[in-house]
């Protein structure tokens, strides 16, 4: 049974995850923490990676159509 995997994410994808984690309210954080672990700890881990990436191109890109 696999417990870890590596996923290649670009700066935009990490930005999406960081934004989503910021939008969690306290009840959602508690629910996630009960089943999976600390959302703030994941945010901090992702943010430390994000800080080391080239974020100069993180604005809205005209060639990308949102899926929502």
C-alpha positions as CSV (number, residue, x, y, z in Angstrom):
1,X,0.0,0.0,0.0
2,X,1.4,3.4,-1.1
3,X,1.6,6.1,1.6
4,X,3.6,8.8,-0.3
5,X,4.0,9.9,-3.9
6,X,5.7,12.8,-5.7
7,X,3.7,15.1,-7.9
8,X,5.2,17.8,-10.1
9,X,3.3,21.1,-9.7
10,X,4.1,24.4,-11.4
11,X,3.9,27.7,-9.7
12,X,0.3,28.3,-10.9
13,X,-0.9,25.0,-9.5
14,X,0.7,25.6,-6.1
15,X,-0.8,29.1,-6.1
16,X,-4.3,27.5,-6.6
17,X,-3.7,25.1,-3.7
18,X,-2.5,28.0,-1.5
19,X,-5.5,30.1,-2.4
20,X,-7.9,27.2,-1.7
21,X,-6.3,26.5,1.7
22,X,-6.7,30.2,2.6
23,X,-10.4,30.0,1.9
24,X,-11.1,27.3,4.4
25,X,-13.1,28.3,7.4
26,X,-12.4,26.9,10.9
27,X,-15.0,24.1,10.7
28,X,-13.6,22.9,7.4
29,X,-10.1,23.0,8.8
30,X,-11.2,20.9,11.8
31,X,-12.9,18.4,9.5
32,X,-9.8,18.1,7.3
33,X,-7.5,17.8,10.4
34,X,-9.6,15.0,11.8
35,X,-9.3,12.9,8.6
36,X,-6.0,14.0,7.0
37,X,-3.9,16.3,9.2
38,X,-3.3,20.0,9.6
39,X,-4.3,22.3,6.7
40,X,-2.1,25.1,8.1
41,X,0.9,22.8,8.1
42,X,0.3,21.8,4.5
43,X,-0.1,25.5,3.6
44,X,3.3,26.3,5.2
45,X,5.0,23.5,3.4
46,X,3.5,24.5,0.0
47,X,4.3,28.2,0.7
48,X,7.9,27.5,1.4
49,X,8.2,25.8,-2.0
50,X,6.2,28.6,-3.7
51,X,8.6,31.2,-2.3
52,X,11.5,29.4,-4.0
53,X,9.8,29.3,-7.4
54,X,9.7,31.9,-10.2
55,X,6.5,33.8,-9.4
56,X,7.1,36.6,-11.9
57,X,4.5,35.0,-14.3
58,X,1.7,34.3,-11.8
59,X,-0.8,36.8,-13.1
60,X,-3.8,35.7,-15.2
61,X,-2.7,34.2,-18.4
62,X,-4.8,34.9,-21.5
63,X,-4.0,31.5,-23.0
64,X,-5.6,29.5,-20.2
65,X,-9.3,29.0,-20.0
66,X,-10.6,28.4,-16.5
67,X,-12.3,25.0,-16.0
68,X,-15.0,26.4,-13.7
